Amino acid sequence: PGNDLLLYDRYGLSAVGVNLHLGFQYRFNYWWRVGASWISPTVYAMNSNFETQLSANFRDGTSASSQEYYNDEILYRLTTPQRFMCSSAFVIGKSGFISIEYRSAQMNWQRFHSRDFDLENIDKQATDQLGWQHTLTLASEYRAGPVYLRGFHLWGNSPFSADARGLEAQRAIGFGTGFTFSKWRCDIAWRQQLSDR
């Protein structure tokens, strides 16, 4: 038998976050409704733990007890981007609806902060390389008795500020169906990414 080496790596991450979500919905009449919302930047208190240990069993029958090579804890704060959303829906009798939704996120707003580590370079990369991300989604659903049919088409720009392809940078389509019974419901969905990112 040969020598046996056992490497033990452990990584733990815990977080607590808080944000503010404001929004409204308004129904002009039975068939037309609009809504909008704003989600504030989410502030997370992050705790990362790292530990590495190495133990060995040798071919002569001896062994080396487990040695701890790395054990550390990183405390930092993460602030995620703020987000905006507005939408409008048109109800088609009792058979379905058509909706259009616009979302926007300020991706270069995210921030890292730590009392023990210098994270300024990460913030600079986000500020220099990222920008506003916008997505536009057109969706519809049709109901025929207990069966639902739905689909959507999404257009979006790249979060990277150097990408000038506009809303063609991210495109996706999706279809789905659902079955409603007296006490339960089943849904099946499919999504296809049409862009290269």
Disulfide bonds with the S-S distance in Angstrom:
none
